[in-house]
């Protein structure tokens, strides 16, 4: 048997070399594990399973935990079915727009809201960039955290944004301009929640939002940075217009544009 004898000095050098080798290997393993962990998070929120039986066939599902149309005591009136189906559509919409923590952890708040807006047909403009990003630009979006990704304008006009979807508007201190024009689910509660999350907005368009009333306009008193507000006064409501005038007087530098819509009761058929 071949025996190799090492001096104390050689033994110490060999021990130190082995220690550095294994330490380096463990460090690389930790880095790889962290990258794989982030990749799993990204994959989780992208490929999360959607609720089953969200369409018309769900009304016949008597084994589901949800309340199907035939599972509970309902009449066979058309109005009952219509209200049930609208309720299910709204529940599914709320689920689709919920806040996903993994998405914000993987991408950061600025990039996460960009994905959220573009996937729902909206537009986003980065700070210092002239053109808006739209749905066609989704393949070009980064899929990992990008420190210099900053947005300052959002156009969400005509979208189906609802109350739960506003949870995605987090820590957007750079957001200055946004439009919720003609959003059918955007109401007083949504307006109050949004202005609480994004108090630094300077331009806000909520025109043609039929569910915005004088009560919602009152919630804008807390927004001291608001400079331009566009609203629609449906049916020429006097209380609504008075609330807008009072808000304009109490907020320095604020200009409110009130778009008056015709009263449907006063329209005559020629």
C-alpha positions as CSV (number, residue, x, y, z in Angstrom):
1,X,0.0,0.0,0.0
2,X,1.3,3.4,-1.0
3,X,1.4,5.8,1.9
4,X,1.8,9.6,1.4
5,X,3.0,11.5,4.4
6,X,2.4,15.3,4.4
7,X,4.0,17.8,6.6
8,X,1.9,19.9,8.9
9,X,2.2,22.9,6.6
10,X,1.2,20.9,3.5
11,X,-1.7,19.4,5.4
12,X,-3.0,22.8,6.4
13,X,-2.8,24.1,2.8
14,X,-4.6,21.0,1.5
15,X,-7.3,21.4,4.2
16,X,-7.8,25.1,3.3
17,X,-8.1,24.3,-0.4
18,X,-10.7,21.7,0.2
19,X,-12.7,24.1,2.4
20,X,-12.7,26.8,-0.2
21,X,-13.8,24.4,-2.9
22,X,-16.8,23.1,-1.0
23,X,-17.7,26.6,0.2
24,X,-17.7,27.8,-3.4
25,X,-19.9,24.9,-4.5
26,X,-22.4,25.6,-1.7
27,X,-22.5,29.2,-2.7
28,X,-23.3,28.4,-6.3
29,X,-25.9,25.9,-5.1
30,X,-27.6,28.5,-3.0
31,X,-27.6,31.0,-5.9
32,X,-29.1,28.4,-8.2
33,X,-31.7,27.5,-5.6
34,X,-32.7,31.2,-5.2
35,X,-33.1,31.5,-9.0
36,X,-35.2,28.4,-9.2
37,X,-37.3,29.6,-6.3
38,X,-38.1,32.9,-8.1
39,X,-38.8,31.0,-11.3
40,X,-41.3,28.8,-9.5
41,X,-43.0,31.8,-8.1
42,X,-43.3,33.4,-11.5
43,X,-44.6,30.1,-12.9
44,X,-47.1,29.8,-10.1
45,X,-49.0,33.1,-10.7
46,X,-48.8,32.7,-14.5
47,X,-50.2,29.2,-14.6
48,X,-52.6,29.2,-11.6
49,X,-55.7,27.1,-12.3
50,X,-58.8,29.0,-12.8
51,X,-62.1,28.1,-11.2
52,X,-64.0,25.4,-12.9
53,X,-67.6,25.6,-14.1
54,X,-67.7,29.4,-14.6
55,X,-69.9,29.2,-17.7
56,X,-73.5,28.3,-18.4
57,X,-72.9,24.6,-17.6
58,X,-72.2,25.5,-14.0
59,X,-76.0,25.9,-13.5
60,X,-76.4,22.1,-13.8
61,X,-73.6,21.3,-11.3
62,X,-75.3,20.0,-8.2
63,X,-72.2,18.4,-6.7
64,X,-70.2,21.6,-6.6
65,X,-69.7,23.5,-3.3
66,X,-70.9,26.6,-5.1
67,X,-74.5,27.5,-5.3
68,X,-75.6,26.4,-8.8
69,X,-78.8,27.7,-10.3
70,X,-80.7,24.4,-9.7
71,X,-79.0,23.6,-6.4
72,X,-80.9,26.3,-4.5
73,X,-84.5,27.1,-4.5
74,X,-85.0,29.4,-7.5
75,X,-87.9,29.9,-9.8
76,X,-87.6,29.3,-13.5
77,X,-88.2,33.0,-14.4
78,X,-85.9,34.6,-16.9
79,X,-85.1,37.4,-14.5
80,X,-83.9,34.9,-11.9
81,X,-81.5,33.2,-14.3
82,X,-80.2,36.5,-15.6
83,X,-79.4,37.8,-12.1
84,X,-77.8,34.5,-11.1
85,X,-75.6,34.5,-14.3
86,X,-74.5,38.2,-13.8
87,X,-73.6,37.4,-10.2
88,X,-71.4,34.5,-11.3
89,X,-69.8,36.6,-14.0
90,X,-69.0,39.3,-11.4
91,X,-67.5,36.7,-9.0
92,X,-65.3,35.4,-11.7
93,X,-64.2,38.9,-12.6
94,X,-63.3,39.7,-9.0
95,X,-61.2,36.4,-8.9
96,X,-59.4,37.2,-12.1
97,X,-58.4,40.7,-10.8
98,X,-57.3,39.7,-7.3
99,X,-54.0,40.7,-5.9
100,X,-51.3,38.0,-6.4
101,X,-48.4,38.3,-4.0
102,X,-46.1,36.1,-6.0
103,X,-46.4,38.4,-9.1
104,X,-45.5,41.5,-7.2
105,X,-42.6,39.7,-5.4
106,X,-41.2,38.4,-8.7
107,X,-41.6,41.6,-10.8
108,X,-41.9,44.5,-8.4
109,X,-44.9,46.8,-8.1
110,X,-44.2,48.9,-11.2
111,X,-43.7,46.0,-13.6
112,X,-46.5,43.9,-12.0
113,X,-49.1,46.7,-12.6
114,X,-47.8,46.9,-16.2
115,X,-48.5,43.2,-16.7
116,X,-51.9,43.6,-15.0
117,X,-53.0,46.6,-17.2
118,X,-51.7,45.3,-20.5
119,X,-53.3,41.9,-20.1
120,X,-56.6,43.6,-19.7
121,X,-56.5,45.8,-22.8
122,X,-55.1,48.9,-21.1
123,X,-52.1,51.1,-21.9
124,X,-49.1,52.1,-19.9
125,X,-46.5,54.8,-20.5
126,X,-43.0,54.6,-18.9
127,X,-41.5,57.7,-17.4
128,X,-39.3,59.5,-20.1
129,X,-40.8,57.5,-23.0
130,X,-43.1,59.1,-25.5
131,X,-45.2,56.1,-26.7
132,X,-47.7,54.0,-24.7
133,X,-47.2,50.3,-24.3
134,X,-50.3,48.3,-25.3
135,X,-51.4,44.7,-25.4
136,X,-49.3,44.0,-28.5
137,X,-46.2,44.8,-26.4
138,X,-46.7,42.0,-23.8
139,X,-44.1,39.7,-25.4
140,X,-41.5,42.4,-25.0
141,X,-42.1,43.0,-21.2
142,X,-39.4,41.9,-18.8
143,X,-40.3,38.8,-16.8
144,X,-38.0,39.5,-13.8
145,X,-37.6,42.5,-11.5
146,X,-36.3,45.5,-13.4
147,X,-35.1,48.4,-11.1
148,X,-35.4,51.1,-13.7
149,X,-38.9,50.2,-14.8
150,X,-41.0,53.3,-13.8
151,X,-44.4,54.3,-15.1
152,X,-46.2,57.6,-14.8
153,X,-49.3,57.3,-17.0
154,X,-52.1,54.6,-17.3
155,X,-55.0,54.5,-19.7
156,X,-57.5,52.0,-18.5
157,X,-60.5,53.4,-20.4
158,X,-63.4,51.1,-21.1
159,X,-62.0,48.3,-19.0
160,X,-63.8,46.0,-16.5
161,X,-61.7,47.1,-13.5
162,X,-63.6,46.4,-10.3
163,X,-63.0,46.9,-6.6
164,X,-60.7,43.9,-6.0
165,X,-58.6,44.8,-9.0
166,X,-57.5,48.1,-7.3
167,X,-55.5,46.1,-4.8
168,X,-52.9,45.8,-7.5
169,X,-52.2,49.5,-7.4
170,X,-49.5,49.4,-4.7
171,X,-46.7,51.9,-4.0
172,X,-47.1,53.7,-7.4
173,X,-45.6,56.9,-6.2
174,X,-44.5,57.9,-9.7
175,X,-48.1,57.6,-11.2
176,X,-49.3,61.1,-12.3
177,X,-52.0,60.5,-14.9
178,X,-54.7,57.8,-15.2
179,X,-58.0,57.4,-17.1
180,X,-60.9,55.2,-16.0
181,X,-63.2,56.6,-18.6
182,X,-66.3,54.6,-19.4
183,X,-65.5,51.8,-16.9
184,X,-68.9,50.3,-16.0
185,X,-67.9,48.7,-12.7
186,X,-65.9,51.8,-11.4
187,X,-68.1,53.3,-8.7
188,X,-67.8,55.5,-5.6
189,X,-66.1,52.8,-3.5
190,X,-63.6,52.2,-6.3
191,X,-62.8,55.9,-6.6
192,X,-62.3,56.2,-2.8
193,X,-60.0,53.2,-2.7
194,X,-57.9,54.3,-5.7
195,X,-57.3,57.8,-4.4
196,X,-56.3,56.3,-1.1
197,X,-53.7,54.0,-2.8
198,X,-52.5,56.7,-5.3
199,X,-52.8,60.1,-3.6
200,X,-50.1,61.6,-5.9
201,X,-52.2,61.5,-9.1
202,X,-52.4,64.8,-10.8
203,X,-54.7,64.0,-13.7
204,X,-57.8,61.8,-13.3
205,X,-60.5,61.0,-16.0
206,X,-63.6,59.3,-14.6
207,X,-66.0,60.6,-17.3
208,X,-68.8,58.3,-18.6
209,X,-68.6,56.2,-15.4
210,X,-72.3,55.9,-14.6
211,X,-71.8,54.7,-11.0
212,X,-69.9,57.8,-9.9
213,X,-72.1,60.0,-7.7
214,X,-71.6,63.1,-5.6
215,X,-70.5,60.9,-2.7
216,X,-67.5,59.6,-4.7
217,X,-66.5,63.1,-5.6
218,X,-66.4,64.0,-1.9
219,X,-63.7,61.4,-1.3
220,X,-61.3,63.4,-3.5
221,X,-60.9,66.0,-0.8
222,X,-57.9,64.1,0.5
223,X,-56.1,64.3,-2.9
224,X,-54.1,67.5,-2.5
225,X,-52.0,66.8,-5.7
226,X,-54.9,66.6,-8.1
227,X,-54.8,69.2,-10.8
228,X,-57.2,68.0,-13.5
229,X,-60.4,66.1,-13.0
230,X,-62.8,65.1,-15.8
231,X,-66.3,63.8,-14.8
232,X,-69.7,63.3,-16.3
233,X,-72.8,64.7,-14.8
234,X,-75.5,62.3,-15.8
235,X,-79.0,63.8,-16.0
236,X,-77.6,67.2,-15.0
237,X,-77.8,66.5,-11.3
238,X,-77.6,69.7,-9.3
239,X,-76.0,68.1,-6.2
240,X,-73.3,66.5,-8.3
241,X,-72.4,69.8,-9.9
242,X,-72.4,71.7,-6.6
243,X,-70.1,69.0,-5.0
244,X,-67.6,69.5,-7.9
245,X,-67.6,73.3,-7.5
246,X,-67.0,73.0,-3.8
247,X,-64.2,70.5,-4.4
248,X,-62.6,72.9,-6.9
249,X,-62.8,75.8,-4.5
250,X,-61.2,73.8,-1.6
251,X,-58.4,72.3,-3.6
252,X,-55.7,74.8,-4.8
253,X,-54.8,74.5,-8.5
254,X,-57.6,72.0,-9.3
255,X,-59.6,72.3,-12.5
256,X,-62.7,70.2,-13.0
257,X,-64.2,69.6,-16.4
258,X,-67.9,68.6,-16.1
259,X,-69.3,66.8,-19.1
260,X,-73.1,67.1,-19.1
261,X,-75.0,64.2,-20.6
262,X,-78.6,64.4,-21.9
263,X,-81.4,63.3,-19.7
264,X,-82.9,60.2,-21.4
265,X,-86.4,61.2,-20.1
266,X,-86.2,64.4,-22.0
267,X,-85.2,62.9,-25.3
268,X,-88.1,62.8,-27.7
269,X,-88.4,60.5,-30.7
270,X,-88.7,62.5,-33.9
